[in-house]
């Protein structure tokens, strides 16, 4: 295998492979994959921002480059031709046996820890797989060694009681029988909370809250029951919490019919050019978060929903502006918004030409304050319902870095946490390596612990190896999280369920 290197040291850009040497550390962000090479041998593959060894270097990849680095393994031989800018990688049976030995050493430590803590686990099966791995290593049987070591890893995982095990679910069911089967399957897997999507892309899944501007999602008109009501019924019957997962300001996608856009185009967020498709990743339509009328519309919708459906909680998602790529790709240039901001600040946003302009920062912060005003409205609404006898938990799905959240999304979730408005936060630590997940979650738990952290992870949705689900759950626990939330059920396979039940979700 030949890896083509973009450059030595310096920034790691999209899809690049960069080699870092003769410096203390790579300094990379968590959105990639790295392999540490010592004396011509890969000794570790995984997380980012690695220390650079004096007797070697670090191979660091992003995007397509990260996929290439992920294919390496401990024990692989690496020869770096600096003049050609290429690394010749050799992965043979001896390399893979080297990696299997590393894994087996870790597994034996895990086994001893479980025994010493008197934790209940499949001890006979674990011993059998450990012995099988050791024998295969001795014989040089690579396939058997790797299979046994991986199985032993699941079996030696610690389990934990009294933690939140949540999963986001976009309902596809159209019958009560299908709903019952979904809830039973998720409970059997070990999940105790389902975040059920009630509105998405400008459509309602909750039949009791259909509006002219929020029609019923296509396909549900032929359902044999109210799907959301049936999820709540089955949740109570089977002992699984059901929380409403609501998309707030995100209200449609390009190319799809959109009732809100037809009926109330004055409530839609727009760029400087007047474009309505303004998200940094996809062509999404957003409501204008600055408007009180939008706040009223959503708050009234959710109050009605919570009054008509006996949810255990509500989770706010997309409580932000579209991602700010630059001034021309940023929402907030609607006539009403410009008038409101000018009245409060005296600043004409059409005259701002750089994101480095102090007036742009003021505009970003003002937009963030409008989002916060909406969140406060929901907090007060939930508190009012709870004062009348309900016990509704309020949570938010947010991205990890609070400074980036304000700068790029006008979302000041740190303020909401410090005000103790939230029962939980669900940070979306959608990263490829468990060590990077642990770093991010540990930082958040230590710095922003006023609200319990239920760590959002997406190893299944990201098509990572099955074992990454176990590793990332363990990482969140080590970081001090109150639980985990998997995105999302569409990626939950039977083999994933089997391995969760064998290990981290054993109890």
Helices and strands as residue ranges (DSSP letters): E 2-4, E 7-8, E 17-20, E 33-38, E 41-46, E 56-61, H 64-70, E 77-81, E 86-90, H 93-116, H 123-139, H 142-155, E 164-169, H 176-189, E 193-200, E 203-204, G 207-209, E 215-216, G 220-222, H 227-238, E 241-247, E 250-253, H 259-263, G 265-267, E 284-286, H 292-308, E 313-317, G 327-329, H 335-345, G 349-351, H 358-387, E 393-398, H 402-409, H 413-418, E 424-427, H 434-447, E 452-457, H 467-478, E 483-486, G 489-491, H 494-502
